Each structure stands twice: as structure tokens, then as C-alpha cells.
Amino acid sequence: MKLALYYAPTTCAMVPFINLTEAGATFETRVLNFRAADHMKPDYLAINPKHKVPMLMIDSERLTENVAIQVWIARTFPAAKLLPADPMQEIKAISLMGWFGSGIHPHLARFNSPKKFCDAPGSEEATQRLASAMVLEQLGIAEPMLAGREYFFDHFTAVDPYFFWCFRRATQFKLPLAQFPNCQAHFDRLAGRPSVKKLLAFEAETLARHAAG
């Protein structure tokens, strides 16, 4: 089986990178430079008209959408235990990832690129303010879930890197996150995992190459 992950630095494509690493999978990373609009070029649009990352190429099959990719990784590499073994807990893990993808990620996108959501003159500040409020509300929901816990479940799962990305993105926008000590502790804990360190080193190298042209 040949795996290729289409990835762009700082994006949520870091999630499958981390989970594939946790699973011990052999995979190629195909980097897109969003600043150079690689994702909008004909070659990429021909294989992924959604023009997003991540996309996982599994031999000749193309799989998009983060939740689906994480479930595929977990089921293909069961020894990594990237989803809980109990069926109800597994469904709850998938539900959490769905929430990250639909309830947190879109508001981070609005904060990052307000003009994509409202192009009315002078609307950027209001769009970001509303997006910020929604992100903080969602993190407030996550905060008690992590009280007294290392991870969202009894052990590390695919859920944890996805939330790591959400919280990291929030830190990049300088949101007031001190009110979420459990989320911060989870973030710090994840940052110490070898798989995450590998991802962050790869990201730094990639960004340096892009900056150098």
C-alpha cells in the first residue's frame, strides 16, 4: 500500500501527519504552498477540486475530509489504538472530531480570512470579533472535558491531534486563552510527543524553504 499525504504548513493537514506517524505508517508528504496558490493550480484541482488539504492518496484512491481520514488511519492501523475500542466511545470520538471540524475550525477560518466571509467595506473587524467570540465559546465547552485528564479518552487517540491543531491555531491569533488551563495543558502535553515534534520540525523546514523561494 502506497500512501501520500497532501499537506500545507500550519493547516489542519498536520492532523493526519501526526496520526500516520503515531501509527508507524510509511507515507510520502506532498507539500503545497498556499501562499503560492498551489492548491488552485490545475494539477491539484484535477485530483482534488475541493482545493483543500489534507488529502490522503491511498494507492490510486483519494480520500478527503479530516474526520474520514482519521477514521481510515485508525481502522487501517488498529495496533496504534487511534480510536477507543468500545463502540460507543469510538462513536463519541468521531463525534468530537466532527465538532472540531464543523464547530471550531470554521470560526478560526473566519478569524484568519474575514474577507472570504464578508467583503463589505469595514467589516473585517466585526467578522473577526464575532469569530473570536465563537472560538472562545467552543473552547469553553472543551475545557471541562479535559479536567483531570491527559487526553479526551483514557489514552491518546486521533481526537487529540485534531484538538491540538484547533488550539494551536487559536494561539496564532493571540486570542485570550489563559481562561482555558486544561486546554493549554493538553496542548503542552501533545507538543511533547515525538510525533508532534516531528511534525513541527517538518513544518519549520517547509516554511523556511517557502520563505527562501
N, C-alpha and C positions, 0 to 999 in steps of 0.2 A: 504493500500500500504506500503510495506516494502522497505526501501532504505538503501543501503550500499555503501559507497564511499571507494574505494581502493586508498590509499594515501601514499606518501612518503615525508618526510620533505624536504623543500627548493624547491621542484619541482612545476611544474605548476598545480599539483593537489590541490594547495591552492585555485585556482580559483573557482572550484565548491564548495569547503568547504565554502568559503565566500558567494557565491551566495545562497547556500542552507540555510545558516544561515540568510541571508537577507530575504529569502522567508518564514522564520519561519517553515521550514520543519523539521520533525523528521527523523534523519538518524544516522546510525552506521558508524563509521570510522574504517576501517580495515587497519592497518598500515603495510607497507612493509619497510624493512630496506635494502636500496640499497647497503650499504657497506657490508652487509652480503649476497648480491645477492639473496634476497628473490624473486625478480621478475623473476629470472631464474630457480627457483625451480619447479619441476614437478607439484606440486599442483596448482601454479599460472599459469603456462603455459597451463595447462589443461583447464582453464577457459578464459585465455587471451594469446593466442600465440604471440600477438604483444609484450608481456612482457614490457608494459609501464603502467604508471599511467597518468592521472586518468582513472579509470573505475568505472562506476556507475551501481550497480546492482539494478534493479527495479523489485521487486518480483523475478521472475526467468529469467528476460530479462537482458542482458548485453549490456551496451552502452559505447563505447569508443570514443575518439577524443573530445577534449575540446570544439570546436565550437558546435558540436552536443549536447553535454551535457548541455551547457549553454542555447541553444535554448529550449531543453526539459524542463529544470528547469523554464525558463521564461514562457513557454506555459502552464505548469502544475500548476504554482502558479501565475496566472495573476495579482492578487491583489498587488504583490510586484513590478510590473511595471519594470521588469528587461530588457525589450526591449521597445523601443518607440512605441506608439500606432499607429502613422501614418505609413502606409505600406512602403512608400519609405524610411522613416527614419529607420524603422525596418531592411530593407534590407541593408541599409548603416551600421547599427550596426553589422550585421552579416558579412558584408564585412570587417569591421575593425578587427573583431576577427579573420577572415581568414588571414588577413595581419599579425597580431601578430603571428599567428601560423606558417605561411609559410615564412614571410619576416623578422621577428626578431628572433624568437625562434631558428631556425636552426643555425644562426650565434652565438648566445650565447652558443649553444651546441658545436660548433667548438672551441670556446674560452675555454670552460670548459674541453673538452676531445679531444685535437687535434689529438692524435694517432688513434682515431676512424675514422678519415677522411683522414689522410695521415700518413703512417707508415715509410716513407723514413727517413733514419738517418738524424738527424739535422733539420728536417722540422717543429718541433713544434713551434718555434718562428715565422717562416714565416706564418704558418697557423693561429696562434693567432693574428698576426699583421693584416692580411687580414680580419679576422673575426671582429676584433675591428673596423676597418675602415667601414665595412658594418653595424655594430650595430650603430655606430655614425651617419652614413648617414640616417638610418631609424629613429633614434630619432630626427634628424634634420627635417624630414618630419612631425613627430608628434608635434614638438614644436609649430608651428603656429596654429595648430588645437586647442590647449589649451589656446591660448592667450585670456585673459579676461574672461575665463570660469572656472567654478568649475569642470565640468565633460565634457566628449566628447559630450554629448547631454544636453538637458535642465534640466535633472535630472539624478541622479545616475542610471546607467544601468549595465548589465553584462559586458559590454565593459570595465568598469573602473577597476575592479579587475584584468582582464587579462593584461591590460597595467601596472598596479601596479606590477604584478609579473615580467614582462619584465624589468621594470626599476630597480626593486629591484635586480634582477639577475645581471644587469649591474653594480650596486653599489658593488656587492660582488667581481667583477673582477677588481675593482679600475680603471675603465675607467674614462677619463676626462669629467665629466658630468656637470661641472659648466656652460657650454655654453647652458644648457637647463633649464633655470629657471622656465619655465611654466611646464615642465615635473616634475621638482623637487617639485614645489608647489602642483601639482596634487598628487604626491607620498605622500607628507606630509599630505595632506588633507585626503587621503584614510587611512593612518596609524592611524588617529584619530577616525575612525568609529568603533563602538562596534564589528561589525562582524569581522573586520580585527584584532582588539585587541584580540578577542577570538582565531582566527586562530594563531596569533603569540605566544600566551601563550601556545596553544596546541603544536605548533611546538617546542618551547623551552623545554617543558616537555618531548616530544618524543625524541628529540636529547639527553637530559640528560639520559633517560632510555637506549638509544642505547650505549652511552658512558660508562655507568655502566656495560654493558654486560648483 
